[in-house]
Amino acid sequence: MYSTTDFRKGLKIEVDGTPYEIVEFQHFKPGKGGAMVRTKLRNFLNGRIQDITFRSGEKVGKPNLEVREMQFLYKDAGELIFMDLTSYEQLHVGEEATGGKAGYLKESSMVQVLLYNGSPLDIELPASIILEVTDTDPGVKGDTVSNVTKPATLETGLVIQAPIFVNTGDKVKVDTRSGAYLGRE
């Protein structure tokens, strides 16, 4: 069990049988009554943000969460197939459950899979990843000073905005949190 004094950003808690992650919290004391803690919580099951207020000292549950290192194998009909490297079991995760992170997955890449009561909830990616550009308009020679971007399709099917000097076949570094172009490799 966690007390409200244990709250911190990123802490995973369970309220009424639902797992949440603390996005923000603020301790406050109104003019009358005891102190309280206002929180913004992200529901792991549906991704929604909720505002919940707790009385100071109130206890909340600790969710049955587990993080496992797994290898991404392939995509199949809207599902992502991962393999646990210790037991060699295959795990099927719905593409929509990852919140758009599936576009950063390359076959045979290693990821952290978050499990709640044994069922997959989310995947954790590294902060940046290197992918190859498979399709983009050709660059214009000499036009590298301006801050103009063009769409570039990556090997996973993800489309990002890249500078005009990036060509097909280039390897680029992409931020997995925002989808922003970080540089060429």
N, C-alpha and C positions, 0 to 999 in steps of 0.2 A: 504494500500500500504506500502511496505517496501522500504527503501532507502538502498544503498550499505553500508552505515555506520551502519545499523542494522544487517548486516550479521554476523553470528556466526555458529559454527559447530552444525548440527542438526536442524537448522531452516528450516521450510517447506515454499517454495515459489512457485509461479506459473509464468511460462514464456511461452508466446504464447499459453495459454490455457492448458498447461501440468503441472501437479504437480511434483515438485522436492524436494529433501532434500539435503541440503548443506553438503557434505562430507569433503571438504577442501576449504579454501579460503586464498588468499594472496593479500595484498594491495601493489602495486608497482607504481613507477613513472618513466617512461622512460625519456631519455635525452631530447626529444622534446615532447611538448603536455602536456595534463592534466594527472592526476593520473588515474589509472585503478585498477580493482579488478579481479584477476583470480580466478575462482572457478571450483571445481569438483562437479558435481551434479549427484545424483542418481534419475533416472526417476522412479516414483512410478508405472507407468503403465506397463513397461516392464523390470525394474530392471537394465537397462544399465547405466553405468557411462559416463557422458559427460563433456567435458571441455568447459566452456563458459566464455568469458571475458566481463565485464561490465565497462562502463565509471564511474568514481567516481561521486556519487550523483544521478545516474540513479535509477529510480523507477521500482519495480517489483510487481506483484500482490500477494495477500494473498489467498491461495487456500481454497476452501470450505471443509475443513477436519473436521471430528468429530471422537472422540474416545468413544466407548461404551463398558461397561462391559457386557460380554455375557458368557453364559454357553455352553460348547461344549457338544453336545448330542451324535452324532455318525458319522461314515463314511458310505457313500453309493455311490457306482459306481464312484469313483474318486471325489466325492464332500464331503465337510465337512459341517455338519448341526449344526448351532448355534442357541440359543434361547436368545432373548432379555428379561431380567428379569423384565423390567418395563411394556412392552406392550405384552409380551409372543408371539411375532412374531418369526417365524423361518426364518433364513437367510442361504442361500446356498452359499458356497464359494468353488471355484475350488481348488483341492488339489495342483495343480501346481502354483497357485497364492501365496501360502504361502512361497515359496522358501525353501522347505525341512523342515519346522517347523511342519508339520503334524505328523511326527514321534514322537513328544514329547507330543502329546495330548492324555490324558486319558479321558474316558467318564465321564461326569459331572464335569470336571475341568473348572475353571473360567479363561477367557482370555480377553485381551483388543483387540477389533476389530477396525481397522482404516477404516473409510468410507470417500469416496470422492464423493460429490454430491449424497449421499444416497446409493452408491454401494460399496461393500467391496473391499478393496485394499490389506490389510495386517493384520497379527495378531501379537500382542506383547506378548511374553512369559516372565515368571520370569527368572532370571539369571540362576537358577538351579532347577532341578526337581527330585523327588525321584520315581524310577520305579523298578518293580520286574523283576529279571532275570528268563526267562521261559525256556531257553535252552542254555547250554554251556557244554564243555567237563569237566569231573570231575577234581578237583584240585589234585596236587601231594603233598603228605605230606612231609614237610621238605624243599620244594623248594620255600620258601617265600622271600628269601633275594634277589634273582636275579630280574632284571627289565624286565622279560618276560611277554608278554601279549597274550591273546587269544580272539577270537571273542565270544561275549555274546549277545544273542537275548533277547530283553526286551519285556515286556507285550504289548507294542504298535506295535511290529514288527520291531523296530529299532535295528540295530546291531552296537555295540560299541566294542572297544578294552578294555578289563578289565584285571587286574592282574590274575595270574593263581590260586590264592587262592579263587576267587569268584566262588560260586557254584550255581546251579539251586535253586531257591527259595529265594535267598538273595535279599535284597532291596539295591539298589545302587543310589548314587547321581550323576547326569549327568549335565554337563554344556550345556545349550541350545544354546549358541552361537557357540561353537566349537565341541560339541559332545564328549568331553573328560570325562573320568571317574574321579570323584572327591573323592570318598570314599564310604564305606559301611555305611548303617544306621542301 
